[in-house]
Amino acid sequence: MFDKEKIRSKIQIIEDNMAKLSVLSKYSYEFFKSDFRNVEAAKHLLQVNIEVMIDIANHIIARNRWKTPETSAASLRLLAQHDYFGEEKLKTFEQMVKFRNRIVHLYYDVDDKEIYDILKNKLDDFKYFIKSIIAKVF
């Protein structure tokens, strides 16, 4: 039913990016913000990871022939409705999609502190997503 190799390769992208984000998360805030490359790398890696989450969700939706969602957040909502994860995590994932949209469309409205806070406190959300997908697909 699922293209497990496609899902595996997308999970690998998230995991590879997580390793890079983990390096950035070890920096002090002062060091992190002192070099624009740190901030821009973190933004890009977070954006890509969130887009990969959406890609995985859309692959699962397409393979199950569920109704096509109108938004990225709706894709994640549909997975929650099919017990891939609970309502609390869904809210977190919807916030992640909103954050991704801000990076892409309102890039001037994302400050360094917010990026750093995500690095320090929220990277486990990606791990949770991966575990949820693996539990249902594999």
Number of C-alpha atoms within 10 A of each C-alpha: 7 14 11 12 9 12 23 15 11 18 23 14 15 22 16 14 17 21 11 14 21 15 10 20 21 12 15 12 15 8 11 20 18 11 10 11 11 18 18 14 14 25 22 15 18 25 20 16 23 22 18 18 26 20 16 21 22 21 17 21 19 14 11 11 9 11 10 12 15 8 11 19 19 16 24 26 22 20 19 17 13 11 12 22 19 14 13 9 16 20 15 13 21 17 13 22 21 15 21 21 16 15 18 14 10 11 13 9 9 14 12 17 13 11 20 22 13 16 21 18 10 14 16 13 15 20 14 13 18 20 14 16 20 15 10 11 13 9
